[in-house]
Amino acid sequence: MAAKRSKSSGTGSSGGHKYSVILPTYNERSNLPIITYLIAKTFDDAGLAWEIVIVDDASPDGTQEIAEQLIKVYGGDRVQLRARAGKLGLGTAYMHGLKYATGDFVVIMDADFSHHPKYIPEFIRKQQEGDCDIVLGTRYAGDGGVYGWDFKRKLVSRGANLLSRVILRPNVTDVTGSFRLYKKAVLERVIQETKSKGYVFQMEMIVRARAAGYKIAEVPIAFVDRIYGDSKLGSDEITQYAKGVWSLFVSI
């Protein structure tokens, strides 16, 4: 592996901020080296201070061994592996990663190339323009879009967003996406208040953040279906999402 650590001080246009990327993984052996390289290059090219916190749920495919190699390449100050005993859910993965994140901003994203790191500088610019608490990557505004999904999957995603927008009125176009930039303190508070698991988790985070008065902005992104491995969305997650929308409607 020929990657080299940048000598940049990481201050650049970041105003002294540091960005922690939390990457939940499960069976991402093939994806992890490339997404790590792309994240590192994106931050280094922009002169931004960064780290990646890999939260792996006991992947049987050797993801953790790859993570250990990446630590040797980039250094323990840039890449951390925070393994867990098994598949414990996305929300708890973020909570686990937050314990070790040293940045004052946190990026959450998938490790499967669904979310391209090239958008991260746009997230940061948008955050700085309005001192936003949260910046979302949206598939459903501007020149955003979804690529690689069949009609059924697109219909489910569109329907889920429409349902929450009509009933809960979060004033954003994409509540189910998982590519986001948070002020760390905001993420810590919102995630502690979020009760849902699975597909509904991301939606509840935004609804609660909006109810708490946090400032939220959006950046259009192109979402590309995962290149290696299988999608983890099933009928149970869709049912739980509908129940979650109703629960939030009656409680917030």
Disulfide bonds with the S-S distance in Angstrom:
none
